[in-house]
Amino acid sequence: MGHGGEPRRAQAYDGELGAAVARAQEGDEESFAVAYRLVQPGLLGYLRGLVGDDAEDVASEAWLEIARDLGRFRGDGAGFRGWTATIARHRALDHLRRKRVRPRATTLEQDILELPGPHSTHDQALEAMTTERALDLVRRLPRDQAEAVLLRVVVGLDGPAAARVLGKRPGAVRTAAHRGLKRLARQLEEEARGGAGEG
């Protein structure tokens, strides 16, 4: 029923974000700064998962485009988060192409039966690690799973919004996020068991 901790937190400020964006579109620079402060942490976490240490540079490119095209945006706070994530994703993919780094191919391109997404896996996996450690582990996931987890958990988008960013069906994104979170939980369990024996 619920969306998990991060999406609920994001939804809590969507009203404030929508109002700030509307004022920013009228030329209020202070409101643009408010929108930036509300969106940037999640956007930066998403970009770190995609491009690693280059996330700040890619985020700067994305925000230049966001500022330039702000007058064309139509929607509410949640829509603005999705719109900024789409722009950031395009800048990240451009960055990867420039670096001649090919994203990992995905094997989950066809539709899969929609699975219920219990959030206990999400909570167990993400509560057990720091942000940097989490991003390091997320980067090891297959690309479709990594992006789905980042958009749902870090950016706080719901399934349909994340699907629009990725150009996929919501069921495929939910499945990828669910599989990614299960894989993260398994990795953490394996490391916990193996960590005691290393030395």
C-alpha positions, 0 to 999 in steps of 0.5 A: 500500500505504502511506497516505502520511506523515501518516496513518502518523504519525497511526497511530503515536500511535493506541494512545497516543490510545486509552489516553488517551481511555479514561482521560479517560472515567474522569475523568482530566483529564491524559489528556484533555489528552494526547488534546487535544494529540495531536488538536488540530494536525490538527483545527485544520489541517482547520478552517483549511481550512474556515473560515480565520481563525475556526478557533480559535473553531470548534475551541474550540466543537468541544472543548466538545462533545467534552468534554461527550459524551466518555462516549458515545464508543466506539472506539479512537484512530483512531475518536476522531480520526474522531469529533472530525473529525465534530464539528468539521465540524458546528461549522464548517458551523454557523459558515459558516451563521451567517456566511451564507457558502454553501459552494461546491457540489460537482460530484462527488456521484455515485460515480466509479470508484475510482482508485489513489491514488499518493502521489507527487502527495501528497508532491510537492505538500505537501513544496513548501509551508508549512502556511499556504500549503498551507491557502490553496491547499487553500481554493481547491479545490472543497469536496469535494476540499478536505475530502477532502485535509484529512481524509486528509492533515492529520487523518490519517484513512484513506479509510473514516474520512474517508468516514464524516465526510463522509457519502460512499462511500470511493471518492468520497473517495479520488477527491476527494483524488486530484484535489485533490492533483493540482490542488494540484501543478498550481497549484504548478507554474504558480506556480513558472513564473509567479513568475519572470516577475512583478515 
